[in-house]
Amino acid sequence: MKIGYVRVSTAEQNTARQEVLMKELGVEHLYVDRTSGKNTDRPELKKMMTYARQGDTVIVESISRFARNTRDLLDLVEQLTAKHVEFVSRKEAIDTTTPSGKFMLTVFGAVAELEREYILQRQREGIEIAKCQGKYTGRKPVTHPDFSRVTQEWRSGQITAAAAMRTLSMKPSTFYRKVKQLR
């Protein structure tokens, strides 16, 4: 059976291009994740790894859609190999059933990891420049319109801290930090 795996980094991104490719390749079962590829803690990836069985072929559009670092890539492919499942990356034309395919997998995996590191480095540099220019001030503070009223009720003993946090939809650390800032 041909099993497809599609991933985009955010829920807002479109999977259509990858899904069309999977259909063209005759994929019978498709798994789609809308989450970062920085690690292997992805729900659909886990389901796909559990579902794949001997004789199946896992197909991805590119290595970067499957894993973003070499160690994760090689671990995932090793798990598939142990189950006698082929791995095919369409973009890089990699087929793990051959020695050269295994070698190329390692090379392209390292390139995908390097690409991710470059992206993160450029992002950090851009943020630093924007901060120096006063254009980037970080995340805007979120203020709840009823914060003063609710904290006053809490301080006067009308409600518990837990009830105040529930009303304001805040975690304890956020609640107490904002209460401290208000003083």
C-alpha positions in Angstrom: 0.0 0.0 0.0 1.2 3.5 -0.8 0.9 5.8 2.3 1.4 9.5 2.0 2.5 12.0 4.6 1.9 15.7 4.2 3.0 18.4 6.6 2.7 22.2 6.7 4.0 24.3 9.6 0.8 26.1 10.6 -3.0 25.6 10.3 -3.2 28.6 8.0 -0.9 27.1 5.4 -2.3 25.1 2.4 -1.7 21.4 1.9 -3.3 21.3 -1.6 0.0 21.2 -3.6 1.3 18.2 -1.6 -2.1 16.5 -1.6 -2.4 16.8 -5.4 1.1 15.2 -5.8 0.0 12.3 -3.5 -3.1 11.7 -5.6 -1.0 11.7 -8.8 1.3 9.1 -7.2 -1.6 6.8 -6.4 -1.4 7.2 -2.6 -4.1 5.1 -1.0 -3.9 6.4 2.6 -3.0 10.0 3.5 -1.8 11.5 6.8 -1.8 15.3 7.1 -0.1 17.3 10.0 -0.5 21.1 10.4 2.4 21.6 12.8 6.1 22.4 13.0 8.5 19.7 11.9 11.1 20.6 14.5 10.5 17.3 16.2 8.6 14.0 15.7 5.8 14.8 18.2 3.1 15.1 15.6 -0.2 13.3 15.9 -0.6 12.2 12.2 3.0 11.2 11.9 2.7 8.9 15.0 -0.5 7.4 13.5 1.2 6.9 10.1 4.3 5.2 11.8 2.0 2.9 13.7 -0.2 2.1 10.6 2.6 1.3 8.2 3.4 -2.4 7.8 5.6 -4.7 5.8 5.4 -4.1 2.1 4.0 -0.6 2.4 5.7 2.5 0.9 5.7 5.8 2.7 5.8 8.7 0.3 6.6 12.3 1.1 6.9 15.4 -1.1 10.3 16.3 0.3 12.5 15.3 3.2 11.8 18.7 4.9 8.1 17.8 5.1 9.0 14.5 7.0 11.7 15.7 9.4 13.7 18.9 10.0 16.8 17.4 11.5 19.0 14.6 10.4 18.7 12.6 13.6 14.9 12.5 13.5 14.9 11.7 9.8 17.3 8.8 10.2 15.4 7.5 13.3 12.1 7.6 11.4 13.5 5.9 8.4 15.2 3.3 10.6 11.8 2.6 12.3 10.2 2.1 8.8 13.1 -0.1 7.6 12.7 -2.3 10.7 9.1 -2.8 9.7 10.2 -3.6 6.1 8.5 -0.4 4.8 10.0 1.6 2.0 10.6 5.3 2.2 10.4 7.5 -0.9 11.0 11.3 -1.0 9.7 12.6 -4.3 11.5 15.9 -4.6 15.0 14.4 -3.8 14.2 11.2 -5.7 15.3 9.1 -2.7 14.4 5.4 -2.4 15.8 3.7 0.8 15.8 0.3 -0.7 19.2 1.0 -2.3 22.6 1.8 -0.7 22.9 5.0 -2.7 19.4 6.0 -1.7 20.3 5.5 2.0 23.4 7.6 1.5 21.5 10.4 -0.3 18.9 10.3 2.5 21.6 11.2 5.0 23.0 14.0 2.8 19.7 15.6 2.1 18.7 15.2 5.7 21.7 17.2 6.8 20.9 19.8 4.1 17.3 20.1 5.4 18.6 20.6 9.0 21.1 23.2 7.8 18.3 25.0 6.0 16.2 25.1 9.2 19.2 26.5 11.2 19.7 29.2 8.6 16.0 30.2 8.8 16.2 30.5 12.6 19.4 32.4 12.4 18.0 34.9 9.9 14.9 35.3 12.0 17.0 36.0 15.1 19.1 38.5 13.2 16.0 40.2 11.8 14.4 40.5 15.2 17.6 42.0 16.7 17.8 44.6 13.9 14.1 45.5 14.4 14.7 45.8 18.1 17.6 48.2 17.6 15.5 50.3 15.3 12.6 50.3 17.8 10.3 48.5 15.4 10.0 45.3 17.4 8.9 45.4 20.9 7.8 41.8 21.4 4.4 40.5 22.0 1.8 43.1 23.0 0.5 42.7 26.6 -3.0 41.3 26.8 -5.3 43.1 29.2 -8.6 41.7 30.3 -11.2 44.5 30.6 -12.5 43.1 33.9 -9.1 42.5 35.5 -9.3 45.3 38.1 -12.8 44.4 39.1 -12.1 40.7 39.4 -8.8 41.2 41.3 -10.7 43.6 43.7 -13.3 40.9 44.3 -10.5 38.4 45.0 -8.6 40.7 47.3 -11.8 41.4 49.3 -12.5 37.7 49.7 -15.6 37.6 47.5 -14.1 35.0 45.2 -11.2 32.6 45.3 -8.0 33.0 43.3 -9.0 30.0 41.3 -12.3 31.6 40.4 -10.6 34.8 39.5 -8.2 32.9 37.2 -11.1 31.0 35.6 -13.0 34.3 35.0 -10.0 35.9 33.4 -8.9 32.8 31.6 -5.4 33.1 33.1 -2.9 30.6 34.3 -1.7 31.1 37.9 1.7 32.4 36.9 0.2 35.1 34.6 -2.5 36.0 37.2 -0.1 36.5 40.0 2.5 38.3 37.8 -0.2 40.8 36.6 -1.5 41.3 40.2 2.1 42.1 41.3 2.5 44.6 38.4 -0.8 46.3 39.4 0.4 47.1 42.9 
